[in-house]
Amino acid sequence: MVKNEVKKYFKRRFAAQPKLKLDLDAIFFKSIIAVDSEMICRVFSEQEILEAVKQCGSYKSPGPNGFNFHFIKNNWDVMGLDIVRAMYYFQGSYFARVMPHSSHWCLRGIIIPPPQ
């Protein structure tokens, strides 16, 4: 008797839930104008990348390589071209394959804020 009740309890508890079907046809999402869309999707310029680096705190580490932004800022003339190439690679071929195009605007706003 107890065994059957325990079995029924866990069967109900772990039974597959019905799939929830969402209907988004009646919901209107905000969208941006074409000019803003083009600004978001265009390739970063070298100047934009340099400005983004300059805006970062000097003692923040950009990644596991251990170089902080103070080092990068002071050595931009030596390593700036490599950073720009890495950003072009990320934004171009790699980013286009890995991230859906609609997610690009989100990352773009994080890396380089839009002009005021």
C-alpha positions as CSV (number, residue, x, y, z in Angstrom):
1,M,0.0,0.0,0.0
2,V,2.7,2.5,1.0
3,K,4.9,1.3,-1.8
4,N,2.1,2.0,-4.3
5,E,1.5,5.5,-2.9
6,V,5.2,6.3,-3.1
7,K,5.3,5.0,-6.7
8,K,2.3,7.1,-7.7
9,Y,3.7,10.2,-6.0
10,F,7.0,10.0,-7.9
11,K,5.3,9.1,-11.1
12,R,3.2,12.3,-10.9
13,R,6.2,14.3,-9.7
14,F,8.4,13.3,-12.6
15,A,5.9,12.9,-15.4
16,A,6.5,14.8,-18.6
17,Q,5.0,18.2,-18.6
18,P,2.8,19.3,-21.5
19,K,4.8,21.6,-23.9
20,L,3.9,25.2,-23.6
21,K,3.0,26.7,-26.9
22,L,3.7,30.5,-27.2
23,D,1.9,32.7,-29.6
24,L,3.9,35.8,-30.3
25,D,1.9,37.0,-33.3
26,A,-0.1,39.5,-31.2
27,I,3.0,41.0,-29.5
28,F,4.7,44.0,-31.2
29,F,8.3,44.3,-30.3
30,K,10.2,47.6,-30.5
31,S,12.6,47.9,-33.4
32,I,15.3,50.2,-34.5
33,I,15.3,52.4,-37.7
34,A,17.4,51.3,-40.7
35,V,20.2,53.9,-40.0
36,D,20.7,52.6,-36.5
37,S,20.7,49.0,-37.8
38,E,23.4,49.8,-40.4
39,M,25.5,51.5,-37.7
40,I,25.2,48.4,-35.5
41,C,26.1,46.0,-38.2
42,R,29.0,47.8,-39.8
43,V,32.6,46.8,-39.2
44,F,34.4,48.4,-36.3
45,S,36.9,51.0,-37.3
46,E,40.4,51.0,-36.0
47,Q,39.6,54.4,-34.3
48,E,36.6,52.9,-32.5
49,I,38.6,49.9,-31.2
50,L,41.3,52.3,-29.9
51,E,38.7,54.5,-28.2
52,A,37.1,51.4,-26.6
53,V,40.6,50.4,-25.3
54,K,41.2,53.9,-24.0
55,Q,37.9,53.9,-22.1
56,C,38.7,50.7,-20.2
57,G,40.3,50.9,-16.8
58,S,44.0,50.7,-17.0
59,Y,44.3,47.9,-14.5
60,K,41.5,45.6,-15.8
61,S,42.7,42.4,-17.5
62,P,41.2,41.7,-20.9
63,G,41.7,38.0,-20.8
64,P,43.8,35.1,-19.7
65,N,47.0,36.4,-21.3
66,G,47.6,38.6,-18.3
67,F,48.1,41.9,-20.2
68,N,46.1,44.6,-18.6
69,F,44.9,47.7,-20.4
70,H,47.7,49.8,-19.0
71,F,50.1,47.6,-20.9
72,I,48.0,47.6,-24.1
73,K,47.5,51.4,-24.0
74,N,51.2,52.0,-23.6
75,N,52.2,49.6,-26.3
76,W,49.4,50.3,-28.8
77,D,51.9,51.2,-31.5
78,V,53.4,47.7,-31.3
79,M,50.4,45.5,-30.7
80,G,47.4,47.7,-31.9
81,L,47.4,46.2,-35.4
82,D,47.2,42.7,-33.9
83,I,44.3,43.7,-31.7
84,V,42.5,45.3,-34.6
85,R,43.0,42.2,-36.7
86,A,41.7,40.0,-33.8
87,M,38.6,42.2,-33.6
88,Y,38.0,42.0,-37.4
89,Y,38.3,38.2,-37.2
90,F,35.9,38.1,-34.3
91,Q,33.4,40.4,-35.8
92,G,33.7,38.9,-39.3
93,S,34.2,35.3,-40.0
94,Y,34.2,33.8,-36.5
95,F,31.4,35.9,-35.1
96,A,29.1,35.4,-38.1
97,R,29.4,31.6,-37.8
98,V,29.1,31.4,-34.0
99,M,26.5,34.0,-33.1
100,P,23.1,34.6,-34.7
101,H,23.0,37.9,-36.5
102,S,20.2,39.2,-34.2
103,S,22.6,38.8,-31.2
104,H,25.2,41.1,-32.8
105,W,23.5,44.3,-31.6
106,C,23.8,43.2,-28.0
107,L,27.5,42.5,-28.2
108,R,28.1,45.7,-30.2
109,G,26.6,47.8,-27.5
110,I,28.8,46.2,-24.8
111,I,32.1,46.5,-26.7
112,I,31.7,49.9,-28.2
113,P,28.9,52.2,-27.1
114,P,27.0,54.0,-29.9
115,P,27.9,57.6,-30.4
116,Q,26.0,60.1,-28.3
